[in-house]
Amino acid sequence: MFAGVDEAGRGPLAGPVVAAAVVVRDGQVLPGVTDSKKLTAARRAALFDLICEEAVAWSIASASVAEIDELNILHASMLAMARAIAGLDVQPPALRSIRIDGNRCPELTAPQRAIAQTIVRGDAQCIAIGAASILAKVTRDRMMLDMDARYPGYGFAQHKGYPTKVHVSALRELGVTPEHRMSFRPVREAAAEVHV
């Protein structure tokens, strides 16, 4: 058995960063699973349920906006990944490897670190990482839909917090919400404009 780990939400101006870890057996097939960015929202939602049913184990975790602002987005992403790995029901020695998307490894326990490896663009190469990318993306998108209901006018349901023209202009017109990342320059600039 091996785990794949990925995150969603590094680039947005608002909301948490979400990570997922998925454990599969060697040779296991999850039809249709690939990099979440290559899939439609409807396909991701269908695959979310398939992954939760078919995977040996899975875990989803996040790092909050406050943690992103305190640590920076890279370290917050690593924290979310470490939390997702820690939340798995299956751990070493039952796990043979932990494959992490990207080129950086989060802080892990010694047994986890001994079997961890990073894979650049792993979500398109490794079924477990692809599955993790789908769980993380679908979970974060659902959080942004909830945020859209709490903070109407920002368009969170459409842009999911990314720095689109619509989002940046809403920030300038409506101000900064508690869900916005103050450590991101467009948010700081919008906050400064509102206070002038």
C-alpha positions in Angstrom: 0.0 0.0 0.0 1.1 3.5 -0.7 -0.2 7.0 0.0 -0.5 10.0 -2.3 -0.7 13.6 -1.0 -1.7 16.8 -2.7 -3.2 20.2 -1.8 -5.6 22.7 -3.3 -5.8 26.5 -2.8 -2.3 27.9 -2.8 -3.1 30.7 -5.2 -6.4 32.1 -4.0 -6.7 35.4 -2.0 -9.3 33.9 0.4 -10.1 30.7 2.2 -8.0 27.9 3.7 -5.5 25.7 1.9 -6.8 22.1 1.9 -4.7 18.9 1.6 -5.7 15.3 1.2 -3.9 12.0 1.5 -5.2 8.8 -0.2 -4.0 5.2 0.4 -4.3 2.6 -2.4 -3.0 -0.8 -3.0 -0.3 -1.5 -5.6 -2.0 -2.0 -8.9 -5.3 -0.7 -7.7 -7.3 1.1 -10.4 -9.6 4.1 -9.8 -11.1 4.7 -13.3 -11.0 8.3 -14.4 -8.7 9.5 -11.6 -6.1 12.0 -12.8 -4.9 15.6 -12.0 -8.1 17.4 -10.7 -7.3 20.4 -12.9 -8.0 18.3 -16.0 -11.5 17.3 -14.9 -14.8 19.1 -14.9 -16.5 20.0 -11.5 -19.2 17.3 -12.1 -16.6 14.7 -12.9 -14.5 15.6 -9.8 -17.6 15.3 -7.6 -18.4 11.9 -9.0 -14.8 10.7 -8.5 -14.8 12.1 -5.0 -17.4 9.6 -4.0 -15.7 6.7 -5.9 -12.4 7.5 -4.1 -14.0 7.6 -0.7 -15.6 4.2 -1.3 -12.7 2.5 -3.1 -9.5 3.8 -1.4 -8.0 1.8 1.4 -7.9 5.0 3.5 -8.2 8.7 3.0 -7.8 11.9 5.1 -8.6 15.6 4.4 -7.1 18.4 6.4 -6.5 22.2 6.1 -4.6 25.2 7.3 -6.7 28.2 8.1 -6.4 31.8 6.8 -4.8 32.8 10.1 -2.2 30.0 9.7 -1.5 31.1 6.1 -1.0 34.7 7.2 1.2 33.6 10.2 3.4 31.0 8.4 3.1 32.0 4.7 1.3 30.0 2.1 4.1 27.5 1.4 4.5 26.5 5.1 0.7 26.4 5.6 0.4 24.1 2.6 3.1 21.8 4.2 1.2 21.9 7.5 -2.1 20.9 5.8 -0.3 18.0 4.1 1.3 16.8 7.3 -2.1 16.9 9.0 -3.7 14.9 6.2 -0.9 12.3 6.4 -1.3 12.2 10.2 -5.1 11.6 9.8 -4.7 8.4 7.8 -5.8 5.1 9.5 -2.9 3.4 7.7 0.7 4.4 8.7 4.2 2.9 8.4 5.1 0.0 8.4 1.9 -1.0 6.6 2.5 1.9 4.2 5.3 1.2 1.7 5.7 4.8 0.5 4.2 8.3 0.8 4.3 10.2 -2.5 3.9 13.9 -2.2 3.0 16.2 -5.2 5.7 18.8 -5.8 9.3 19.2 -4.8 9.0 19.8 -1.0 8.2 17.5 1.8 6.3 18.5 4.9 7.6 17.9 8.4 6.7 14.3 9.1 7.4 11.7 11.8 10.6 9.7 11.4 8.8 6.6 10.1 6.8 8.7 7.6 9.9 10.7 6.5 11.8 7.4 5.8 9.3 6.4 3.1 8.3 9.9 1.8 9.2 11.0 -1.7 8.3 14.1 -3.7 7.1 13.9 -7.3 6.9 17.0 -9.5 3.5 17.0 -11.4 2.7 13.8 -9.4 -1.0 14.3 -9.7 -0.8 13.3 -13.4 1.6 10.4 -12.8 0.5 8.7 -9.6 -3.1 7.5 -9.0 -3.0 8.1 -5.3 -1.7 11.7 -5.8 -4.4 12.3 -8.5 -7.0 11.0 -6.1 -5.7 13.2 -3.3 -5.8 16.2 -5.7 -9.5 15.5 -6.4 -10.5 15.2 -2.7 -8.6 18.4 -1.8 -10.1 20.4 -4.7 -13.7 19.2 -4.2 -13.5 19.8 -0.5 -12.1 23.3 -0.9 -14.6 24.2 -3.6 -17.4 23.2 -1.3 -15.9 25.4 1.4 -15.9 28.3 -1.0 -19.6 27.7 -1.9 -20.4 28.0 1.8 -18.3 31.2 1.9 -20.2 32.6 -1.0 -23.4 32.2 1.0 -21.9 34.0 4.0 -20.2 36.8 2.0 -22.5 37.6 -1.0 -21.2 39.9 -3.6 -17.6 38.6 -3.8 -18.4 35.8 -6.3 -16.7 33.0 -4.3 -18.9 30.4 -5.9 -17.5 31.3 -9.3 -13.8 32.1 -8.8 -13.3 30.1 -5.6 -11.2 32.9 -4.2 -8.7 33.2 -7.0 -7.6 36.7 -8.0 -9.9 37.3 -10.9 -10.9 40.8 -12.0 -14.3 40.3 -10.5 -12.8 39.3 -7.2 -10.3 42.1 -7.0 -12.9 44.7 -7.9 -15.3 43.3 -5.2 -12.5 43.5 -2.7 -12.0 47.2 -3.5 -15.7 47.9 -3.4 -16.8 45.7 -0.5 -13.6 45.6 1.6 -11.8 42.6 3.1 -13.6 39.7 4.8 -12.2 37.7 7.7 -11.7 34.9 5.1 -9.2 37.0 3.0 -5.5 36.3 3.3 -3.9 39.6 4.5 -0.4 38.2 3.6 -1.4 38.4 -0.1 -0.6 41.7 -1.7 -3.9 42.3 -3.6 -5.7 41.9 -0.2 -3.4 44.3 1.6 -3.7 46.8 -1.2 -7.5 46.6 -1.1 -7.6 47.0 2.6 -5.3 50.0 2.4 -7.6 51.6 -0.2 -10.7 51.1 1.9 -9.0 52.7 5.0 -7.8 55.8 3.0 
